[in-house]
Amino acid sequence: MTSAPPPGSGPRVLLAYFSRTGENYWNGGRRDLKVGNTKTLARLIADRIDCDTYEIVAADPYPEAYDPTVERNSAEQDDDARPAIARDLPDLGKYDTVLLGSPVWGSRAPMIMSTFVEKADLAGKTLLPFVTYAVSGMSGIDDDYRTALPDSTVLDGLALRGEEAADAGTELDGWIKKNRLAT
Ligand SMILES: Cc1cc2nc3c(=O)[nH]c(=O)nc-3n(C[C@H](O)[C@H](O)[C@H](O)COP(=O)(O)O)c2cc1C
């Protein structure tokens, strides 16, 4: 039996995510996103569960325009780069569970997610990946985290089309219930 957290110790779940504003794919065309799709989804999750939230912000921001972002991401993938994160990483000691969100970029998580999972101490934590995408679904990103984090338990992830993130409430409720994230 797990013991209850001491009063005042705060949430045991951290929601960490990366998302990009600016020009992006949208139903076969392009749209200028004031709030990134993954951030929209992260906000809906945070509204539903007791969690702390940490936004992974790139020290060198990605371009507003879509094509240069694709080019930079391709170069970062080719170089196996670890783009720097702008802010201090959260202290993970108090969390049992980490929800890890990002878009799909080039059929993988953005390389800055590798920066995060390698620098944050995720050993012994339960990870729940979630992604937003245009066409390619989870793209094996949960398996990539399993490979990168052999000392963590990586559960099956949630993958949603970016265009549907704002309307994902019902699906999210099911996911939250299935993974016992509600308090
Ligand atoms: C650099 C880049 C690469 C992308 N690569 C893919 C991809 O491989 N597969 C896919 O389905 N969507 C891809 N997309 C679309 C995004 O995954 C999708 O629009 C996502 O919802 C964006 O989330 P965000 O607004 O939180 O950044 C890509 C978008 C960008 C900017």
The ligand as a Tripos MOL2 file, in Angstrom:
@<TRIPOS>MOLECULE
LIG
   31    33     1     0     0
SMALL
NO_CHARGES

@<TRIPOS>ATOM
      1 C1          9.4840   21.0780  -37.4990 C.3       1 LIG1
      2 C2          8.1710   20.3530  -37.6190 C.ar      1 LIG1
      3 C3          8.1610   19.0110  -37.9530 C.ar      1 LIG1
      4 C4          6.9420   18.3010  -37.9780 C.ar      1 LIG1
      5 N1          6.9750   16.9720  -38.2870 N.ar      1 LIG1
      6 C5          5.8180   16.2660  -38.2310 C.ar      1 LIG1
      7 C6          5.8130   14.8540  -38.4740 C.ar      1 LIG1
      8 O1          6.8450   14.2240  -38.7210 O.2       1 LIG1
      9 N2          4.6370   14.1950  -38.3990 N.ar      1 LIG1
     10 C7          3.4680   14.8420  -38.1320 C.ar      1 LIG1
     11 O2          2.4250   14.1890  -38.0800 O.2       1 LIG1
     12 N3          3.4380   16.1640  -37.8640 N.ar      1 LIG1
     13 C8          4.5830   16.8950  -37.9180 C.ar      1 LIG1
     14 N4          4.5570   18.2410  -37.6540 N.ar      1 LIG1
     15 C9          3.2880   18.8720  -37.2520 C.3       1 LIG1
     16 C10         3.1940   18.9990  -35.7340 C.3       1 LIG1
     17 O3          3.5080   17.7780  -35.0940 O.3       1 LIG1
     18 C11         1.7730   19.3930  -35.3080 C.3       1 LIG1
     19 O4          1.3400   20.5110  -35.9920 O.3       1 LIG1
     20 C12         1.7290   19.6370  -33.7960 C.3       1 LIG1
     21 O5          0.3910   19.6450  -33.3550 O.3       1 LIG1
     22 C13         2.3910   20.9460  -33.4000 C.3       1 LIG1
     23 O6          2.3480   21.1150  -32.0220 O.3       1 LIG1
     24 P1          2.7940   22.4900  -31.3060 P.3       1 LIG1
     25 O7          1.8520   23.5430  -31.8510 O.co2     1 LIG1
     26 O8          2.5890   22.2220  -29.8720 O.co2     1 LIG1
     27 O9          4.2270   22.7440  -31.6580 O.co2     1 LIG1
     28 C14         5.7280   18.9690  -37.6760 C.ar      1 LIG1
     29 C15         5.7500   20.3370  -37.3670 C.ar      1 LIG1
     30 C16         6.9510   21.0340  -37.3430 C.ar      1 LIG1
     31 C17         6.9520   22.4940  -36.9750 C.3       1 LIG1
@<TRIPOS>BOND
     1     1     2 1
     2     2     3 ar
     3     2    30 ar
     4     3     4 ar
     5     4     5 ar
     6     4    28 ar
     7     5     6 ar
     8     6     7 ar
     9     6    13 1
    10     7     8 2
    11     7     9 ar
    12     9    10 ar
    13    10    11 2
    14    10    12 ar
    15    12    13 ar
    16    13    14 ar
    17    14    15 1
    18    14    28 ar
    19    15    16 1
    20    16    17 1
    21    16    18 1
    22    18    19 1
    23    18    20 1
    24    20    21 1
    25    20    22 1
    26    22    23 1
    27    23    24 1
    28    24    25 2
    29    24    26 1
    30    24    27 1
    31    28    29 ar
    32    29    30 ar
    33    30    31 1
@<TRIPOS>SUBSTRUCTURE
     1 LIG1         1 GROUP 0 **** ****
